[in-house]
Amino acid sequence: MLNEEQILEAYKIIGQNVAKVRKERKVSQLSLSLDMGYKSVSVVSFAEISLKGAHFNIAHLLQISTILNVPLIELLDGVQDIIDMSVAE
């Protein structure tokens, strides 16, 4: 079972992956936020760096995958390593 620290690390990795893909696609945080239906950049900016416990949920990731035209699995890259470490413990 994943502990709280591992879950937070997974959120951090996902946020970094979103930021990386977003920047590669030359999409601003504001543009992505607006395309996701938010009027503020804070949802994306906070979740990309896990600020104040913010993180992307599955609905966010599905939207981001569609908006940025990236496979969902790419946004989750590295998370399986955390799961594998948890199983090995």
C-alpha positions as CSV (number, residue, x, y, z in Angstrom):
1,M,0.0,0.0,0.0
2,L,1.2,3.5,-0.8
3,N,1.9,5.8,2.1
4,E,1.2,9.5,2.2
5,E,4.8,10.4,1.2
6,Q,4.7,8.2,-1.8
7,I,1.3,9.6,-2.9
8,L,2.7,13.1,-2.6
9,E,5.7,12.1,-4.7
10,A,3.4,10.7,-7.4
11,Y,1.5,14.0,-7.4
12,K,4.8,15.9,-7.8
13,I,6.0,13.7,-10.7
14,I,2.6,14.1,-12.5
15,G,2.8,17.8,-12.0
16,Q,6.3,17.9,-13.5
17,N,5.2,15.8,-16.4
18,V,2.3,18.1,-17.1
19,A,4.6,21.2,-17.0
20,K,7.2,19.5,-19.3
21,V,4.6,18.6,-21.9
22,R,2.8,21.9,-21.6
23,K,6.1,23.8,-22.2
24,E,7.1,21.5,-25.1
25,R,3.8,22.3,-26.7
26,K,4.4,26.1,-26.0
27,V,1.1,26.3,-24.1
28,S,0.9,28.8,-21.2
29,Q,-0.5,27.9,-17.8
30,L,-3.2,30.4,-18.4
31,S,-4.2,29.0,-21.8
32,L,-4.3,25.5,-20.4
33,S,-6.4,26.6,-17.4
34,L,-8.9,28.4,-19.7
35,D,-9.1,25.4,-22.0
36,M,-9.9,23.3,-18.9
37,G,-12.7,25.6,-18.0
38,Y,-11.1,27.6,-15.2
39,K,-10.9,31.4,-15.1
40,S,-7.6,31.5,-13.2
41,V,-4.2,30.0,-13.7
42,S,-4.0,28.9,-10.1
43,V,-5.3,25.3,-10.7
44,V,-2.6,24.5,-13.2
45,S,0.2,26.5,-11.6
46,F,-0.4,25.1,-8.1
47,A,-0.8,21.5,-9.3
48,E,2.3,21.6,-11.4
49,I,4.4,22.3,-8.3
50,S,2.1,20.6,-5.7
51,L,1.7,23.9,-3.9
52,K,-0.5,23.9,-0.9
53,G,-1.4,20.2,-1.5
54,A,-2.8,20.9,-5.0
55,H,-2.7,18.1,-7.5
56,F,-4.3,17.0,-10.7
57,N,-7.2,14.6,-10.4
58,I,-8.1,12.0,-13.1
59,A,-10.6,14.4,-14.7
60,H,-7.9,17.1,-15.0
61,L,-5.5,14.6,-16.5
62,L,-8.0,13.4,-19.1
63,Q,-8.7,17.0,-20.1
64,I,-4.9,17.8,-20.2
65,S,-4.2,14.7,-22.3
66,T,-6.9,15.8,-24.8
67,I,-5.9,19.5,-24.9
68,L,-2.2,18.9,-25.2
69,N,-2.7,15.9,-27.5
70,V,-0.5,13.7,-25.4
71,P,-1.1,10.1,-24.3
72,L,-2.4,9.9,-20.7
73,I,0.4,7.4,-19.9
74,E,3.0,10.1,-20.7
75,L,1.5,12.3,-18.0
76,L,1.9,9.4,-15.6
77,D,5.5,8.5,-16.5
78,G,7.5,7.6,-13.4
79,V,4.5,6.9,-11.2
80,Q,4.8,3.1,-11.7
81,D,8.3,3.3,-10.2
82,I,6.7,4.6,-6.9
83,I,4.2,1.8,-7.0
84,D,6.8,-0.8,-7.6
85,M,9.0,0.5,-4.7
86,S,5.9,0.3,-2.5
87,V,5.3,-3.3,-3.4
88,A,8.9,-4.2,-2.8
89,E,8.8,-2.8,0.8
